[in-house]
């Protein structure tokens, strides 16, 4: 590859990163995305209440038998409602937490080498979108669900939960780090 092309590519990627960082760290966007997160959590709780069983997204993992049992509890109407929520609510939710978490990371980190960490929620959202596609497919075609399909969906759900855990630990560390910096600056 021509070194000039490589430099231009790196420059463009860094400019895109700069625009992303400044976009997600806007206060109004942080507030709106947080409100969206809260609204989605409330709607998910209502969905579970309506379905009479936990949604697949929140389970730590699942087998073919567990999926078929859940789909049976949901019933035909419940599966339609859940599928509609996967296409709307469960696509909006990752966008909200992507913006909120990325923006929070940008706000809590110093400009420069650590801001790339604000891309972690992007990976989480991509995993979540993949999970949503698989769950939607199982809800729409319940009679043709295979063991392999359920295994892949379950692994994706587990990856989402693991990535969420990593992100939460990262936030706790970041908050304590910022608190310690503030305490050190007050002592000086």
Secondary structure, DSSP 8 states (H G I E B T S, - for coil): --HHHHHHHHHHHHHHHHHHHHHHT-HHHHHHHHHHHHHHHHHHHHHHHHHTS--GGGSS---HHHHHHHHHHHHHHHHHHHHHHHHTHHHHHHHHHHHHHHHHHHHHS-SSTTGGGGGHHHHHHHHHHHHHHHHHHHHH-GGG--HHHHHHHHHHHHHHHHHHHHHHHHHHHHHHHHHHHHHHHHH-
